Amino acid sequence: MQLDHYLRADLDTVPEVAHALETMGFDGLYTAEGPHEPFLPLMVAAEHTTRATLFTNIAVAFARSPLDLAQMANDLQLASAGRFVLGVGSQIRPHIQHRFSMPWGRPVQQMRDLVGAIKAIQRCWGDRTKLEFRSEHYSHTLMTPFFDPGPNPFGAPPVWVAGLGPRMTHAAAEVGDGLLIHPFHSGSFVRDRVAPTVAAGLAAAGRAREDFTVSAVPIVCTADRDEDLDDARAGVRRLLAFYGSTPAYRVTLDLHGWGELQTELNRLTKRGRWDELPGLIDDEVFDTLVVQGRPGDIGRLVAERYVGQVDRVGLSMPYPATPETLAAVVAGFRPGRRG
């Protein structure tokens, strides 16, 4: 099992932070589509790391064309000497329509089409085949020599698809190279819902599990000092409430019989009462969805949660973590990696 960490850094500090995280022992660094776009920090990180896998977790797929994504991924694969992975996700309807001003229709089918288009473009460049891709959502039939970068000496970068619900998870296993499991999940959700769906998707496509990567980013609550642990718990509770208010993530709560919590959280967001959300996250919900413990114990707890189901884990830590805390997590995680 590989251990990844979020590259939370401004552009001017990316070189220092990326180098420090890799030196600390993290196997991968990922960015997210938040206040800033996710690709440029990884381009900078590629120049200041030598072994870590670099990936987007996630880039919003439907805000860009397949050619945009294929081109950026190809350049990052070159810059990182073969260490880049393109991680894409659908986001949700309000963000696609009202933040990105892009159309929203059938997201699962569109994701299938988008991954298929990216791979067709990659084959055109890498195998020198004619570009001839047509689907419900995308059509790519033109690639003149002037715009063709040619074969990538490091091969085409993999495409990992984010999913939580059963239909998107199944699609990811059918057409993608990996699955990015959204942080709002429990160990039983991965074992009882995600793993069987991945197996079914791979079987439908005639693919082997060894050729597919499953990456989970559990929400982690830890600190090396008690006063910092209080701040960590508050940050985690806010994040749980935010995720829990989203209809698309209700599947996790439904598994545990807490579906009405999503309804109430969502009701508060519509009234602008954001400060009240964390108060609805009780200890049972917190304890079920969060990996929590001292830094040196996180590796063991993660291994117990995901045994046999996950190939990589990241750390969703919505609070400042000291270098000492992160170093202790990495040190404690190594037995889990061997397992």
Beta strands, then each sheet from edge to edge (+ up, - down):
strand 1: 2-6
strand 2: 28-31
strand 3: 53-56
strand 4: 59-60
strand 5: 84-89
strand 6: 133-134
strand 7: 139-140
strand 8: 159-163
strand 9: 178-181
strand 10: 213-216
strand 11: 219-221
strand 12: 290-292
strand 13: 312-313
sheet 1: 4+ 5+ 3+ 2+ 1+ 13+ 10+ 9+ 8+
sheet 2: 6+ 7-
sheet 3: 11+ 12+
end
